[in-house]
Amino acid sequence: QLQLVESGGGLVQPGGSLRLSCAVSGVRLDYYAIGWFRQAPGKEREGVSCISRRDNIIKYADSVKGRFTISRDNAKNTVYLQMNSLKPEDTAVYYCVADPTFIVGNMCRMTSGQYWGQGTQVTVSS
C-alpha cells in the first residue's frame, strides 16, 4: 500500500531555507509523478510544484518560481522540495502527492492528486 510521509517542516525566518522530504513506501517511486501542494489557514489549497516520473516535466507555481526546486531520488524513494528565500506568505501545511502513470502518463499535475501525505507545517516568521 502506498504511503507518503513528509518531513522537514518547521519555523524559519524570512529569507531562510528549508528542505522538505517526501518518503514514499509500498511502491516504486519511478512509476509515479509527485507533486507538492500547500494550504494556509483560510485559503484554498494551492499546487506548488510537480515532477513527472522521468523528471522531464517539472512545473512550479508562479509564486515560487526561482525560489523552490523539486527533485527526486528514485533509489531512495524520496522526493524533495528545496525552498529558499522564504517569505511569510509561504507559511502553510505542505502536502506531498503521488499520481500513478495510468492517471497522468508521463506528465505531472498541480491541480489535484491521487494519493496524499499527512502534511508538514512550514512557518515563516521573524
SELUMSE-363405 format. One record per residue (C-alpha): x, y, z; residue in one letter. Coordinates in steps of 0.02 Angstrom, whole numbers, padded with zeros to 5 digits, always signed. Each point is the difference from the previous one (the first is absolute). Layout:
XYZA...
END
This chain:
+00000+00000+00000Q+00068+00169-00050L+00047+00116+00142Q+00069+00177-00007L+00087+00076+00150V+00055+00180-00002E+00137+00071+00111S+00111+00152+00012G-00126+00132+00046G+00025+00124+00140G+00020+00181+00049L+00118+00107-00103V+00033+00186-00014Q-00041+00095-00159P+00138-00025-00127G+00045-00168+00072G-00004-00173-00077S-00079-00169+00033L+00006-00165-00090R-00155-00107+00006L+00010-00186-00029S-00134-00120-00055C+00039-00182+00036A-00101-00118-00108V-00026-00180+00054S-00096-00149-00064G+00030+00036-00185V+00139+00041-00120R+00019+00187-00008L+00047-00001-00184D-00178-00054-00045Y-00071+00160+00072Y-00004+00186-00031A+00018+00100+00160I-00068+00169+00047G+00008+00120+00146W-00153+00097+00057F-00025+00121+00142R-00145+00071+00096Q+00005+00151+00112A-00135+00036+00131P-00153+00074-00082G+00068-00023-00175K-00029-00125-00139E+00120-00140-00032R+00135+00050-00124E+00107-00106-00113G+00182+00047+00029V+00102-00115-00113S-00001-00168-00085C+00122-00117-00086I-00038-00137-00124S+00057-00179+00023R+00145+00023-00122R+00047+00175+00063D-00030+00073-00174N-00150+00103+00056I+00020+00120+00147I-00123+00136+00044K-00005+00140+00128Y-00132+00120+00057A+00042+00179-00048D+00009+00046+00184S+00149-00116+00030V+00094+00003-00166K+00184+00037+00024G-00010-00038+00186R-00057-00182+00012F+00078-00152-00082T-00080-00172-00011I+00105-00156-00024S-00014-00187+00021R+00115-00143+00046D-00082-00159-00062N+00133-00108+00081A-00050+00071+00169K-00185+00008-00043N+00003+00181+00056T-00053+00166-00075V+00066+00166+00061Y-00058+00180-00003L+00142+00122+00031Q-00073+00166+00054M+00111+00154+00000N-00034+00185+00032S-00152-00045+00100L-00134+00130+00029K-00136+00013+00133P-00128-00038-00136E+00081-00171-00022D-00068-00048+00170T-00113-00151-00023A-00018-00186+00023V+00093-00083-00143Y-00062-00164-00072Y+00085-00127-00110C-00110-00080-00133V+00026-00149-00115A-00082-00037-00166D+00019-00168-00088P+00039-00009-00185T-00174-00063-00045F-00066+00171+00053I+00135+00121-00059V+00105-00102-00120G+00171+00080-00015N-00065+00170+00058M-00033+00076+00171C-00137+00112+00065R-00022+00136+00130M-00190-00002+00001T-00029-00155+00106S+00075-00167+00049G-00047-00180+00027Q+00096-00038+00160Y+00038+00124+00138W+00117+00009+00147G-00046+00070+00170Q+00091+00164-00025G+00138+00096+00086T-00016+00176+00072Q+00111+00138-00067V-00002+00165+00094T+00097+00150-00062V+00007+00134+00133S+00121+00115+00088S
END
